[in-house]
Amino acid sequence: GFQLSTDSTCDGECAAGYFGSSTGNTDSTCDGECDVAAGSHCPAGSTSSTGELCDAGLWSDVTGAVASCDGECDVAAGSHCPTGSTSLAGESCDAGTWSDSTGAVASCDLCAAGFFGSGLSRSGIVAP
């Protein structure tokens, strides 16, 4: 995703929101605008038109030439914000996991041996 100047030295990366999958680009728009799905972004230096997924703890619900994710998730207990999240509120923990944390929670914790969980909170119950 780098552009080349006339003296064959790199001037910099393709601009955020743009991608460069070919060599020999001559300006910061490289091969064109990215077209990313929700949960993704197209940072400077991208080599794919579809960009890359937002990191865990970050979210985006916008599509198109998105330069960056919208920001950190703000999840409630019982939720998390995995890689590629499309919502500020993240998504519910899966059954067998739990979380009592809030904010930019990247993942839920597995229930320990002898416990089970609905995915909502830390209230594990000892298995019979």
Backbone torsions as a table, in degrees:
resi	resn	phi	psi	omega
1	GLY	NA	20.3	178.7
2	PHE	-93.3	150.8	175.3
3	GLN	-97.3	153.2	-178.8
4	LEU	-113.1	138.9	175.0
5	SER	-92.3	177.4	-177.1
6	THR	-66.5	-21.6	178.8
7	ASP	-96.2	16.1	174.8
8	SER	64.6	24.3	170.3
9	THR	-108.6	148.2	-178.6
10	CYS	-74.0	132.3	177.1
11	ASP	-87.7	-28.1	-179.0
12	GLY	163.5	-177.2	-179.4
13	GLU	-79.7	160.6	170.0
14	CYS	-59.9	144.8	-177.2
15	ALA	-64.6	153.6	174.3
16	ALA	-58.1	136.3	-176.8
17	GLY	92.2	-5.4	179.3
18	TYR	-125.5	159.4	-179.7
19	PHE	-130.8	158.3	176.1
20	GLY	-137.5	97.5	179.8
21	SER	-95.2	-8.4	179.5
22	SER	-114.1	167.0	176.1
23	THR	-92.3	163.3	175.0
24	GLY	83.7	16.9	177.7
25	ASN	-65.0	145.6	-173.5
26	THR	-114.5	-6.8	176.1
27	ASP	-147.5	172.7	-170.8
28	SER	-70.4	-10.7	176.3
29	THR	-85.3	-6.5	174.9
30	CYS	44.5	-121.5	-176.5
31	ASP	-88.1	-4.9	177.0
32	GLY	132.9	-178.0	-179.5
33	GLU	-72.1	145.5	174.0
34	CYS	-73.7	160.2	175.3
35	ASP	-134.6	80.6	-173.6
36	VAL	-93.4	154.8	175.2
37	ALA	-86.2	163.0	174.1
38	ALA	-55.1	142.5	-178.0
39	GLY	89.3	3.5	-178.4
40	SER	-129.8	170.2	175.7
41	HIS	-153.7	169.2	-175.6
42	CYS	-129.7	83.2	-177.8
43	PRO	-71.8	167.3	176.2
44	ALA	-53.6	138.8	178.8
45	GLY	87.0	7.5	-179.8
46	SER	-63.5	142.0	178.3
47	THR	-111.3	0.2	-179.8
48	SER	-123.6	138.7	179.4
49	SER	-66.9	-19.2	179.5
50	THR	-94.6	3.9	176.2
51	GLY	64.7	-145.5	-179.6
52	GLU	-142.7	157.2	-179.3
53	LEU	-66.6	146.4	172.5
54	CYS	-62.8	141.7	177.8
55	ASP	-64.4	157.7	174.9
56	ALA	-56.1	137.6	-178.2
57	GLY	94.2	-9.9	178.3
58	LEU	-118.5	159.3	-178.3
59	TRP	-143.4	162.1	172.9
60	SER	-158.2	133.1	176.0
61	ASP	-113.9	12.8	-177.8
62	VAL	-99.6	149.0	176.1
63	THR	-118.7	165.3	177.3
64	GLY	106.2	-140.1	-177.2
65	ALA	-88.9	66.2	-175.0
66	VAL	-86.0	118.1	-176.4
67	ALA	-78.8	-32.2	-177.9
68	SER	-149.2	162.1	175.9
69	CYS	-69.1	158.1	-175.3
70	ASP	-66.2	-29.9	-179.9
71	GLY	149.8	-169.0	-179.5
72	GLU	-74.0	144.1	174.9
73	CYS	-68.9	159.3	175.9
74	ASP	-132.7	78.3	-173.6
75	VAL	-91.7	153.8	174.9
76	ALA	-90.2	166.5	174.8
77	ALA	-54.3	140.0	-178.4
78	GLY	90.8	5.3	-179.5
79	SER	-132.4	167.8	176.0
80	HIS	-151.4	171.2	-176.1
81	CYS	-127.8	82.7	-176.8
82	PRO	-73.7	172.4	175.0
83	THR	-51.6	132.4	177.9
84	GLY	82.3	19.7	-178.5
85	SER	-64.1	143.3	-179.3
86	THR	-113.0	6.9	-176.0
87	SER	-138.0	138.9	175.2
88	LEU	-55.6	-34.9	-178.4
89	ALA	-84.9	-0.7	179.5
90	GLY	67.4	-146.7	178.8
91	GLU	-142.4	159.0	-177.9
92	SER	-63.7	147.8	173.2
93	CYS	-63.6	147.6	176.9
94	ASP	-74.2	157.6	174.1
95	ALA	-56.7	142.1	-178.2
96	GLY	89.2	-0.2	177.7
97	THR	-130.7	169.3	-179.9
98	TRP	-155.7	162.8	172.4
99	SER	-157.8	130.7	173.0
100	ASP	-111.3	12.6	178.9
101	SER	-90.3	159.3	175.9
102	THR	-127.8	165.8	178.6
103	GLY	100.0	-139.3	-177.1
104	ALA	-89.9	62.8	-177.4
105	VAL	-79.3	118.8	-175.6
106	ALA	-78.8	-32.6	-176.6
107	SER	-153.4	161.5	175.7
108	CYS	-94.7	158.9	179.7
109	ASP	-93.5	145.6	175.3
110	LEU	-72.1	143.7	173.9
111	CYS	-68.1	139.4	179.9
112	ALA	-69.9	161.3	175.4
113	ALA	-55.2	136.2	-179.5
114	GLY	89.7	-0.1	180.0
115	PHE	-127.5	160.1	172.7
116	PHE	-135.7	164.6	-179.8
117	GLY	-149.7	146.4	177.8
118	SER	-85.4	-8.3	-177.4
119	GLY	97.4	2.9	-174.1
120	LEU	-94.6	-50.0	-174.6
121	SER	-148.5	-170.2	-176.6
122	ARG	-86.7	10.5	-174.5
123	SER	-83.6	66.2	177.8
124	GLY	-68.6	148.9	179.7
125	ILE	-119.4	135.0	180.0
126	VAL	-62.2	131.4	179.7
127	ALA	-65.9	144.5	179.8
128	PRO	-67.7	NA	NA
